[in-house]
Amino acid sequence: MQKIWLKDIELAARYGQSRVTPWRRVRAGMLPPPIRLSAGCTRWPAHEIEAIDSARLAGADDEGIRKLVVELVAARTARVAA
């Protein structure tokens, strides 16, 4: 079964990075912020991470990834508002 939510430690392991790197990437606009599921529990939707990975594999540069992140966050907002 494929995970639908990813922890910061899982993102770090996915890319062979330290646990703080996903948070640094959020601050740099290279990852969307995680979603707070409950107090002390934040996770990233796996489909958003997969979209970023696909864009990177397709040749997107950092600016392209930042634009995608903005679109992903806007889509979240639109889903919540609907």
Backbone atoms as SQL, in Angstrom:
CREATE TABLE atoms (id INTEGER PRIMARY KEY, chain TEXT, resi INTEGER, resn TEXT, atom TEXT, x REAL, y REAL, z REAL);
INSERT INTO atoms VALUES
  (1, 'A', 1, 'MET', 'N', 0.841, -1.174, 0.000),
  (2, 'A', 1, 'MET', 'CA', 0.000, 0.000, 0.000),
  (3, 'A', 1, 'MET', 'C', 0.893, 1.247, 0.000),
  (4, 'A', 2, 'GLN', 'N', 0.579, 2.170, -0.844),
  (5, 'A', 2, 'GLN', 'CA', 1.349, 3.402, -0.952),
  (6, 'A', 2, 'GLN', 'C', 0.895, 4.402, 0.105),
  (7, 'A', 3, 'LYS', 'N', 1.866, 5.076, 0.712),
  (8, 'A', 3, 'LYS', 'CA', 1.553, 6.072, 1.737),
  (9, 'A', 3, 'LYS', 'C', 0.927, 7.301, 1.091),
  (10, 'A', 4, 'ILE', 'N', -0.009, 7.921, 1.797),
  (11, 'A', 4, 'ILE', 'CA', -0.592, 9.166, 1.289),
  (12, 'A', 4, 'ILE', 'C', -0.052, 10.373, 2.037),
  (13, 'A', 5, 'TRP', 'N', 0.556, 10.150, 3.197),
  (14, 'A', 5, 'TRP', 'CA', 1.157, 11.224, 3.986),
  (15, 'A', 5, 'TRP', 'C', 2.606, 10.874, 4.269),
  (16, 'A', 6, 'LEU', 'N', 3.488, 11.859, 4.195),
  (17, 'A', 6, 'LEU', 'CA', 4.909, 11.631, 4.445),
  (18, 'A', 6, 'LEU', 'C', 5.407, 12.504, 5.598),
  (19, 'A', 7, 'LYS', 'N', 6.186, 11.900, 6.481),
  (20, 'A', 7, 'LYS', 'CA', 6.817, 12.616, 7.595),
  (21, 'A', 7, 'LYS', 'C', 8.090, 13.302, 7.100),
  (22, 'A', 8, 'ASP', 'N', 8.578, 14.253, 7.879),
  (23, 'A', 8, 'ASP', 'CA', 9.831, 14.911, 7.517),
  (24, 'A', 8, 'ASP', 'C', 10.984, 13.909, 7.451),
  (25, 'A', 9, 'ILE', 'N', 11.015, 12.957, 8.341),
  (26, 'A', 9, 'ILE', 'CA', 12.079, 11.953, 8.349),
  (27, 'A', 9, 'ILE', 'C', 12.006, 11.067, 7.107),
  (28, 'A', 10, 'GLU', 'N', 10.779, 10.812, 6.619),
  (29, 'A', 10, 'GLU', 'CA', 10.617, 10.010, 5.409),
  (30, 'A', 10, 'GLU', 'C', 11.069, 10.788, 4.168),
  (31, 'A', 11, 'LEU', 'N', 10.761, 12.099, 4.147),
  (32, 'A', 11, 'LEU', 'CA', 11.242, 12.921, 3.031),
  (33, 'A', 11, 'LEU', 'C', 12.762, 12.980, 3.033),
  (34, 'A', 12, 'ALA', 'N', 13.341, 13.143, 4.215),
  (35, 'A', 12, 'ALA', 'CA', 14.798, 13.193, 4.319),
  (36, 'A', 12, 'ALA', 'C', 15.410, 11.892, 3.814),
  (37, 'A', 13, 'ALA', 'N', 14.857, 10.769, 4.209),
  (38, 'A', 13, 'ALA', 'CA', 15.377, 9.475, 3.774),
  (39, 'A', 13, 'ALA', 'C', 15.193, 9.283, 2.264),
  (40, 'A', 14, 'ARG', 'N', 14.102, 9.769, 1.747),
  (41, 'A', 14, 'ARG', 'CA', 13.816, 9.645, 0.310),
  (42, 'A', 14, 'ARG', 'C', 14.909, 10.281, -0.540),
  (43, 'A', 15, 'TYR', 'N', 15.441, 11.409, -0.053),
  (44, 'A', 15, 'TYR', 'CA', 16.455, 12.136, -0.814),
  (45, 'A', 15, 'TYR', 'C', 17.858, 11.994, -0.239),
  (46, 'A', 16, 'GLY', 'N', 18.021, 11.180, 0.807),
  (47, 'A', 16, 'GLY', 'CA', 19.329, 10.990, 1.410),
  (48, 'A', 16, 'GLY', 'C', 19.843, 12.251, 2.091),
  (49, 'A', 17, 'GLN', 'N', 18.951, 12.955, 2.779),
  (50, 'A', 17, 'GLN', 'CA', 19.293, 14.226, 3.415),
  (51, 'A', 17, 'GLN', 'C', 19.003, 14.155, 4.912),
  (52, 'A', 18, 'SER', 'N', 19.376, 15.202, 5.615),
  (53, 'A', 18, 'SER', 'CA', 19.091, 15.250, 7.045),
  (54, 'A', 18, 'SER', 'C', 17.621, 15.602, 7.270),
  (55, 'A', 19, 'ARG', 'N', 17.176, 15.389, 8.497),
  (56, 'A', 19, 'ARG', 'CA', 15.775, 15.627, 8.829),
  (57, 'A', 19, 'ARG', 'C', 15.380, 17.098, 8.713),
  (58, 'A', 20, 'VAL', 'N', 16.318, 18.019, 8.875),
  (59, 'A', 20, 'VAL', 'CA', 15.968, 19.439, 8.794),
  (60, 'A', 20, 'VAL', 'C', 15.892, 19.942, 7.351),
  (61, 'A', 21, 'THR', 'N', 16.434, 19.191, 6.413),
  (62, 'A', 21, 'THR', 'CA', 16.462, 19.655, 5.025),
  (63, 'A', 21, 'THR', 'C', 15.073, 19.894, 4.443),
  (64, 'A', 22, 'PRO', 'N', 14.078, 19.040, 4.659),
  (65, 'A', 22, 'PRO', 'CA', 12.740, 19.370, 4.128),
  (66, 'A', 22, 'PRO', 'C', 12.228, 20.716, 4.637),
  (67, 'A', 23, 'TRP', 'N', 12.506, 21.034, 5.888),
  (68, 'A', 23, 'TRP', 'CA', 12.069, 22.313, 6.446),
  (69, 'A', 23, 'TRP', 'C', 12.818, 23.466, 5.793),
  (70, 'A', 24, 'ARG', 'N', 14.076, 23.284, 5.503),
  (71, 'A', 24, 'ARG', 'CA', 14.841, 24.308, 4.787),
  (72, 'A', 24, 'ARG', 'C', 14.288, 24.495, 3.381),
  (73, 'A', 25, 'ARG', 'N', 13.907, 23.392, 2.751),
  (74, 'A', 25, 'ARG', 'CA', 13.349, 23.474, 1.404),
  (75, 'A', 25, 'ARG', 'C', 11.994, 24.181, 1.408),
  (76, 'A', 26, 'VAL', 'N', 11.222, 24.024, 2.488),
  (77, 'A', 26, 'VAL', 'CA', 9.960, 24.767, 2.614),
  (78, 'A', 26, 'VAL', 'C', 10.263, 26.261, 2.673),
  (79, 'A', 27, 'ARG', 'N', 11.213, 26.654, 3.511),
  (80, 'A', 27, 'ARG', 'CA', 11.571, 28.078, 3.641),
  (81, 'A', 27, 'ARG', 'C', 12.097, 28.646, 2.331),
  (82, 'A', 28, 'ALA', 'N', 12.746, 27.807, 1.519),
  (83, 'A', 28, 'ALA', 'CA', 13.285, 28.255, 0.229),
  (84, 'A', 28, 'ALA', 'C', 12.236, 28.233, -0.882),
  (85, 'A', 29, 'GLY', 'N', 11.017, 27.756, -0.579),
  (86, 'A', 29, 'GLY', 'CA', 9.969, 27.696, -1.591),
  (87, 'A', 29, 'GLY', 'C', 10.067, 26.495, -2.511),
  (88, 'A', 30, 'MET', 'N', 10.891, 25.517, -2.131),
  (89, 'A', 30, 'MET', 'CA', 11.098, 24.343, -2.971),
  (90, 'A', 30, 'MET', 'C', 10.191, 23.171, -2.583),
  (91, 'A', 31, 'LEU', 'N', 9.515, 23.290, -1.455),
  (92, 'A', 31, 'LEU', 'CA', 8.516, 22.320, -1.008),
  (93, 'A', 31, 'LEU', 'C', 7.339, 23.108, -0.440),
  (94, 'A', 32, 'PRO', 'N', 6.124, 22.603, -0.607),
  (95, 'A', 32, 'PRO', 'CA', 4.995, 23.257, 0.047),
  (96, 'A', 32, 'PRO', 'C', 5.084, 23.001, 1.556),
  (97, 'A', 33, 'PRO', 'N', 4.503, 23.862, 2.357),
  (98, 'A', 33, 'PRO', 'CA', 4.506, 23.584, 3.792),
  (99, 'A', 33, 'PRO', 'C', 3.679, 22.332, 4.075),
  (100, 'A', 34, 'PRO', 'N', 4.026, 21.624, 5.132),
  (101, 'A', 34, 'PRO', 'CA', 3.230, 20.438, 5.463),
  (102, 'A', 34, 'PRO', 'C', 1.860, 20.847, 5.987),
  (103, 'A', 35, 'ILE', 'N', 0.981, 19.887, 6.036),
  (104, 'A', 35, 'ILE', 'CA', -0.366, 20.106, 6.556),
  (105, 'A', 35, 'ILE', 'C', -0.402, 19.625, 8.007),
  (106, 'A', 36, 'ARG', 'N', -0.940, 20.455, 8.874),
  (107, 'A', 36, 'ARG', 'CA', -1.071, 20.067, 10.288),
  (108, 'A', 36, 'ARG', 'C', -2.304, 19.175, 10.412),
  (109, 'A', 37, 'LEU', 'N', -2.075, 17.926, 10.783),
  (110, 'A', 37, 'LEU', 'CA', -3.175, 16.979, 10.943),
  (111, 'A', 37, 'LEU', 'C', -3.730, 17.002, 12.363),
  (112, 'A', 38, 'SER', 'N', -2.861, 17.284, 13.327),
  (113, 'A', 38, 'SER', 'CA', -3.267, 17.438, 14.718),
  (114, 'A', 38, 'SER', 'C', -2.124, 18.136, 15.443),
  (115, 'A', 39, 'ALA', 'N', -2.301, 18.398, 16.710),
  (116, 'A', 39, 'ALA', 'CA', -1.234, 19.052, 17.474),
  (117, 'A', 39, 'ALA', 'C', 0.020, 18.180, 17.433),
  (118, 'A', 40, 'GLY', 'N', 1.108, 18.758, 16.970),
  (119, 'A', 40, 'GLY', 'CA', 2.373, 18.025, 16.917),
  (120, 'A', 40, 'GLY', 'C', 2.482, 17.026, 15.786),
  (121, 'A', 41, 'CYS', 'N', 1.559, 17.059, 14.838),
  (122, 'A', 41, 'CYS', 'CA', 1.586, 16.103, 13.723),
  (123, 'A', 41, 'CYS', 'C', 1.398, 16.841, 12.408),
  (124, 'A', 42, 'THR', 'N', 2.492, 17.006, 11.673),
  (125, 'A', 42, 'THR', 'CA', 2.423, 17.613, 10.347),
  (126, 'A', 42, 'THR', 'C', 2.945, 16.611, 9.333),
  (127, 'A', 43, 'ARG', 'N', 2.319, 16.604, 8.162),
  (128, 'A', 43, 'ARG', 'CA', 2.704, 15.666, 7.100),
  (129, 'A', 43, 'ARG', 'C', 2.549, 16.351, 5.745),
  (130, 'A', 44, 'TRP', 'N', 3.313, 15.835, 4.781),
  (131, 'A', 44, 'TRP', 'CA', 3.197, 16.299, 3.405),
  (132, 'A', 44, 'TRP', 'C', 2.348, 15.300, 2.623),
  (133, 'A', 45, 'PRO', 'N', 1.422, 15.779, 1.806),
  (134, 'A', 45, 'PRO', 'CA', 0.672, 14.866, 0.935),
  (135, 'A', 45, 'PRO', 'C', 1.636, 14.237, -0.088),
  (136, 'A', 46, 'ALA', 'N', 1.613, 12.935, -0.184),
  (137, 'A', 46, 'ALA', 'CA', 2.536, 12.230, -1.076),
  (138, 'A', 46, 'ALA', 'C', 2.352, 12.669, -2.528),
  (139, 'A', 47, 'HIS', 'N', 1.115, 12.965, -2.943),
  (140, 'A', 47, 'HIS', 'CA', 0.893, 13.338, -4.340),
  (141, 'A', 47, 'HIS', 'C', 1.588, 14.660, -4.682),
  (142, 'A', 48, 'GLU', 'N', 1.730, 15.553, -3.702),
  (143, 'A', 48, 'GLU', 'CA', 2.437, 16.804, -3.958),
  (144, 'A', 48, 'GLU', 'C', 3.937, 16.564, -4.131),
  (145, 'A', 49, 'ILE', 'N', 4.484, 15.697, -3.309),
  (146, 'A', 49, 'ILE', 'CA', 5.911, 15.369, -3.414),
  (147, 'A', 49, 'ILE', 'C', 6.175, 14.664, -4.740),
  (148, 'A', 50, 'GLU', 'N', 5.284, 13.783, -5.132),
  (149, 'A', 50, 'GLU', 'CA', 5.431, 13.080, -6.416),
  (150, 'A', 50, 'GLU', 'C', 5.348, 14.054, -7.587),
  (151, 'A', 51, 'ALA', 'N', 4.491, 15.064, -7.487),
  (152, 'A', 51, 'ALA', 'CA', 4.398, 16.074, -8.550),
  (153, 'A', 51, 'ALA', 'C', 5.702, 16.849, -8.676),
  (154, 'A', 52, 'ILE', 'N', 6.305, 17.185, -7.545),
  (155, 'A', 52, 'ILE', 'CA', 7.579, 17.901, -7.563),
  (156, 'A', 52, 'ILE', 'C', 8.672, 17.014, -8.150),
  (157, 'A', 53, 'ASP', 'N', 8.706, 15.748, -7.745),
  (158, 'A', 53, 'ASP', 'CA', 9.695, 14.814, -8.294),
  (159, 'A', 53, 'ASP', 'C', 9.533, 14.664, -9.807),
  (160, 'A', 54, 'SER', 'N', 8.304, 14.555, -10.266),
  (161, 'A', 54, 'SER', 'CA', 8.048, 14.408, -11.707),
  (162, 'A', 54, 'SER', 'C', 8.504, 15.644, -12.472),
  (163, 'A', 55, 'ALA', 'N', 8.227, 16.809, -11.907),
  (164, 'A', 55, 'ALA', 'CA', 8.657, 18.051, -12.558),
  (165, 'A', 55, 'ALA', 'C', 10.173, 18.127, -12.634),
  (166, 'A', 56, 'ARG', 'N', 10.829, 17.732, -11.569),
  (167, 'A', 56, 'ARG', 'CA', 12.291, 17.760, -11.554),
  (168, 'A', 56, 'ARG', 'C', 12.848, 16.778, -12.590),
  (169, 'A', 57, 'LEU', 'N', 12.263, 15.597, -12.666),
  (170, 'A', 57, 'LEU', 'CA', 12.708, 14.611, -13.656),
  (171, 'A', 57, 'LEU', 'C', 12.455, 15.090, -15.083),
  (172, 'A', 58, 'ALA', 'N', 11.431, 15.912, -15.259),
  (173, 'A', 58, 'ALA', 'CA', 11.116, 16.453, -16.586),
  (174, 'A', 58, 'ALA', 'C', 12.013, 17.633, -16.947),
  (175, 'A', 59, 'GLY', 'N', 12.888, 18.035, -16.007),
  (176, 'A', 59, 'GLY', 'CA', 13.842, 19.084, -16.322),
  (177, 'A', 59, 'GLY', 'C', 13.544, 20.450, -15.742),
  (178, 'A', 60, 'ALA', 'N', 12.581, 20.523, -14.827),
  (179, 'A', 60, 'ALA', 'CA', 12.253, 21.819, -14.237),
  (180, 'A', 60, 'ALA', 'C', 13.424, 22.346, -13.408),
  (181, 'A', 61, 'ASP', 'N', 13.702, 23.629, -13.543),
  (182, 'A', 61, 'ASP', 'CA', 14.742, 24.258, -12.734),
  (183, 'A', 61, 'ASP', 'C', 14.135, 24.717, -11.408),
  (184, 'A', 62, 'ASP', 'N', 14.945, 25.333, -10.558),
  (185, 'A', 62, 'ASP', 'CA', 14.451, 25.758, -9.247),
  (186, 'A', 62, 'ASP', 'C', 13.274, 26.719, -9.354),
  (187, 'A', 63, 'GLU', 'N', 13.324, 27.645, -10.303),
  (188, 'A', 63, 'GLU', 'CA', 12.212, 28.593, -10.470),
  (189, 'A', 63, 'GLU', 'C', 10.941, 27.861, -10.883),
  (190, 'A', 64, 'GLY', 'N', 11.058, 26.862, -11.738),
  (191, 'A', 64, 'GLY', 'CA', 9.904, 26.063, -12.133),
  (192, 'A', 64, 'GLY', 'C', 9.314, 25.299, -10.963),
  (193, 'A', 65, 'ILE', 'N', 10.181, 24.803, -10.080),
  (194, 'A', 65, 'ILE', 'CA', 9.702, 24.096, -8.889),
  (195, 'A', 65, 'ILE', 'C', 8.996, 25.066, -7.950),
  (196, 'A', 66, 'ARG', 'N', 9.541, 26.246, -7.782),
  (197, 'A', 66, 'ARG', 'CA', 8.881, 27.240, -6.921),
  (198, 'A', 66, 'ARG', 'C', 7.484, 27.589, -7.441),
  (199, 'A', 67, 'LYS', 'N', 7.353, 27.721, -8.754),
  (200, 'A', 67, 'LYS', 'CA', 6.033, 28.010, -9.348),
  (201, 'A', 67, 'LYS', 'C', 5.075, 26.849, -9.104),
  (202, 'A', 68, 'LEU', 'N', 5.581, 25.634, -9.246),
  (203, 'A', 68, 'LEU', 'CA', 4.752, 24.452, -8.996),
  (204, 'A', 68, 'LEU', 'C', 4.302, 24.417, -7.541),
  (205, 'A', 69, 'VAL', 'N', 5.191, 24.744, -6.634),
  (206, 'A', 69, 'VAL', 'CA', 4.838, 24.762, -5.212),
  (207, 'A', 69, 'VAL', 'C', 3.717, 25.763, -4.958),
  (208, 'A', 70, 'VAL', 'N', 3.793, 26.930, -5.562),
  (209, 'A', 70, 'VAL', 'CA', 2.726, 27.932, -5.414),
  (210, 'A', 70, 'VAL', 'C', 1.406, 27.360, -5.930),
  (211, 'A', 71, 'GLU', 'N', 1.446, 26.671, -7.060),
  (212, 'A', 71, 'GLU', 'CA', 0.235, 26.064, -7.630),
  (213, 'A', 71, 'GLU', 'C', -0.323, 24.980, -6.712),
  (214, 'A', 72, 'LEU', 'N', 0.548, 24.169, -6.131),
  (215, 'A', 72, 'LEU', 'CA', 0.091, 23.104, -5.238),
  (216, 'A', 72, 'LEU', 'C', -0.584, 23.681, -3.997),
  (217, 'A', 73, 'VAL', 'N', -0.007, 24.726, -3.440),
  (218, 'A', 73, 'VAL', 'CA', -0.604, 25.365, -2.261),
  (219, 'A', 73, 'VAL', 'C', -1.934, 26.016, -2.632),
  (220, 'A', 74, 'ALA', 'N', -2.015, 26.642, -3.800),
  (221, 'A', 74, 'ALA', 'CA', -3.275, 27.236, -4.246),
  (222, 'A', 74, 'ALA', 'C', -4.345, 26.166, -4.440),
  (223, 'A', 75, 'ALA', 'N', -3.956, 25.019, -4.962),
  (224, 'A', 75, 'ALA', 'CA', -4.926, 23.929, -5.145),
  (225, 'A', 75, 'ALA', 'C', -5.451, 23.431, -3.809),
  (226, 'A', 76, 'ARG', 'N', -4.593, 23.386, -2.799),
  (227, 'A', 76, 'ARG', 'CA', -5.041, 23.004, -1.448),
  (228, 'A', 76, 'ARG', 'C', -6.121, 23.977, -0.972),
  (229, 'A', 77, 'THR', 'N', -5.823, 25.260, -1.128),
  (230, 'A', 77, 'THR', 'CA', -6.745, 26.298, -0.670),
  (231, 'A', 77, 'THR', 'C', -8.091, 26.191, -1.388),
  (232, 'A', 78, 'ALA', 'N', -8.024, 25.938, -2.698),
  (233, 'A', 78, 'ALA', 'CA', -9.255, 25.822, -3.479),
  (234, 'A', 78, 'ALA', 'C', -10.073, 24.612, -3.033),
  (235, 'A', 79, 'ARG', 'N', -9.399, 23.508, -2.709),
  (236, 'A', 79, 'ARG', 'CA', -10.125, 22.307, -2.248),
  (237, 'A', 79, 'ARG', 'C', -10.797, 22.549, -0.908),
  (238, 'A', 80, 'VAL', 'N', -10.118, 23.272, -0.028),
  (239, 'A', 80, 'VAL', 'CA', -10.681, 23.557, 1.280),
  (240, 'A', 80, 'VAL', 'C', -11.869, 24.506, 1.157),
  (241, 'A', 81, 'ALA', 'N', -11.774, 25.474, 0.258),
  (242, 'A', 81, 'ALA', 'CA', -12.834, 26.458, 0.077),
  (243, 'A', 81, 'ALA', 'C', -14.066, 25.860, -0.600),
  (244, 'A', 82, 'ALA', 'N', -13.880, 24.780, -1.347),
  (245, 'A', 82, 'ALA', 'CA', -14.999, 24.192, -2.093),
  (246, 'A', 82, 'ALA', 'C', -15.968, 23.437, -1.215);
